[in-house]
Amino acid sequence: MSTVNKIMYVAVHTKAKFYPLNTWIKLCRTPKNTICRSNIHTRTQNESISGQEIRRNFTNFPKNTNKGAGAKDMGELLYVGQDRNRIKWTLGSFYILSAAVAGASPILLKLTSGSLLATSFLGFNILVFVILNPLGLYQFGKRYVNELYYKQETDTYTANVLSPFVLTETRLKFKPSECKMPANPSIFTSFFVGRHPLFVNSDAMNYADYMKMLRFASTIDYENPDRQKEFHSKAKENN
């Protein structure tokens, strides 16, 4: 085999690694069969090491995380909001845009410093975009229940809702007796816990658990009356 052919053969079977010049010379002088055996041995050894690392990672994976321990204290998981990540992403994006406008506001106000009317108009719009809009969007976002737990021993519910910092959650504990239905059915409000409005998509929750939670609030489901009628009809058939 010529020197050029040996170089091509070594480059293909060693995946063209960047060896020093003296290493390339040694490889070219090595017989072809020896290169193949060495390459196969190295590949097998690497696969064995990677397999050991994977098994080690699965073995050392923590069985009880902080979230799991907290969920155990809160009781049984009844409901998970399907759009919670979308709401977090929307509110977080709006926070970033508002922060960008707040950072650029001194430059924008400097451009309109010659006119009091233009400065006042721009300042009002910056105030609305930077403070009022995120605050108003959060007032709707904090109603959305991300997770709902029930502890049967104490007959207590725990709702995880969005916090002002988006990445964290706020826990709201309440009893069924604290739930109240809104006087006028409105969008994004299923019931009140004290003065705090909450939204739960009853279609994504066991309806018996949903009505049990609101047993002191009202006997009528204003949000989903057809499902309540179907639920009562099935209950009568089973009895």
N, C-alpha and C positions, 0 to 999 in steps of 0.2 A: 504493500500500500504506500502510495506517495505521501509526502509530508502534507500537501494541500488536502488530500482526501482524509488523512488522519485528523487534521484540524476541523474539517467539516463534520466528521463522525463524532468527535469529542464534543463539539458545540451542540449538536442535536441531542445526544444522549445525556448530556449534563445540563440541558435547558439553558445553555448559553449564559452560564454564571460568569461574573467578572472576577476571574482568577488573576493572580500576579503572573508575570511573564515566565518566571522559573517554573511555576506550577503547570502552565500550559505546555512547556517543553517536556516535563515529566510525563504528563498525560499522553502526549503524542508518541513518546517512546514506549508506552505501556501497551501490551497486546490487547486486541479488541475484546476477547472473551473476559479478560481480567477487568476491563472497564465496565462491562455489562454486569458482572457479578458484584462489583463494588457499588455500582449505582443502585442495584436492586436491594442490597443489604442496607444502604443508607436510607432508601425510601421506606423499607419495612421498619427500620428503627424509628424513623420520624413518625410514622403512623402509629406505632406502639406508644410513643411518648404522648402524642396528641390524644390518643384514647385514654391514657392514664389521667391526663389533665381534665378531660371531660368528666370522667367518673369521679374525680376528686371534687370538681365544682358541684356536681349534683349531690354528693355525699355531704359536703359542708354547707349546702344551702340552708338558711335558717328556717326552721319549721314554724315558729311563731313570730311573725312580724309585729310591729307596734300597732298597725291597723287591725290585724287579726285579734290582738289582745283587747283593743278598744271595742271592736265589734262584739266580742264575747261578753263584755260588760253591759253592752247596750241591748243584748238579747237577739232575737231571731230577725233576720233580714226579710222584710216584706216587699220592698219596692226599690227599684233602681231607675233613676231618671235616664231616659234614652238620649236626651239632647243636652246632657250636662256639659260634655266636652265642647260642644258647639257654642254653648252660651259662654263658657270660660274663654274660648278663643275669640269670640266676638267682643266681649268686654275687655279682654286683655289687649286686643288690637286697637280698640278705641282709646285705652289708656296711653298706649305708645304714641298714637297720633296726637292726642291732647298734650302730652309731654313735649313732642316735637314743636307744636305750635307755641307752647309756652316758652320754649327756648328761643324761638325765632321772633317772639313778640317785641323785644327791645329794638331789633333792627326794623321791623315793620312800623313801629310807632315813630321811629326816628325819620322814616321816609315821609310821614305825614305831619311832621312837627310844624310845618308852616301854616297849617289850617287847623283851627280848633274844632270845627265841625267834622272834618275828616278824621282827626285824632279821636274824638269822642265816639264816632261811629265804629271805627276799627277797634277801639278799646272795648266797646260793648260786645262786639262779635267775638273777640278773643275771650272775654269773660264767659260768654255763653258756651263757646266751644270747649274751653279748657276746664271749666268747673261745672256748669249747670248740666250740660249734656251727659258727661260721665256719671254725675250724681243721679240724674233721672233714669239713665239706663240701668244703673245699679239697683234702683228702687224696684224695677221689674225683675232683674236677675236674682235678687235675694229671695224672691218668692218661690223660685223653682226648687223643689225638693230633689236633691241628688240621691240620697239614700234614706230609707225609712225603716227603723227597727222597732221591735215590740218585745218588751220584757214582761212575761206573763206573771211572774211572782209579784211584781209591784203594779201591774196594769199600767205601765208607763211606756210612752212612745218617745223615740228620739229621731229628730229630723236633722239631717246634715244639709245645710244650705250654704250658698256662696258667701264668702266673707268679702270685705272691701278690697282685700289684697289679692283676690282672684285665685292665687295658687293654694290658699288654705281654705278650710271650711269652718263654719260656725255650727255648733250643736245646739239644738233647741229641744229641750225635754218638756213634755206636757202630758196631762191626763186627758182621757176622753171627755171629762166634764168641762174642760177648758175650751173645747172646740165649739165654734159658732158658725152658722151659715151666714153669708153676706145678705144684708137686707135687700139689695138689688144685685142679681147675678151679673158679674162683670167678667171681662176677659182676663185670663191669667190669675184667677183667684178661685180656688175650690172651696176653701173655708178659712176661718180665722182662728188663731190660737192667741187669745187675749186681743191685742191690737195688731198682731203680726199676721199679715195675709200669707197664705201658702197655696201653692199649686201642685196638685198630684194628678197625673194622668190615670184615671181609674181604669182605663182600658188595659193598662200595663200592670195591673195589680189584681190580686184575687179579690173578687167583689165582696165575698163574705167578710174578709178582713177589713175591707174599705168601709162597709156599712157598720161593722162592729166599732171601728174607731170613731165614727160619727153618730153613734147611737143616741148621744145626748144632744147633738146639735140639731138634727131634724130627721123626721121619718121620710122625707121626700128628697130625692136626689135631683136637684134642679139642673145639674150639669148633664146628667145622662139618665133621663126618666125611662127611656125604652129599655135600657139594660136593667134598671131596677124592676120594671114590670116583668121582664123575662126571669129575673132572679127569684121573685116571689112566686111566679107560676111554677117554676121547677121545684121550689121548696114545698109547695102544696102537693105536687105530684109525688114527691118522695115520702111525704107524710101519709 
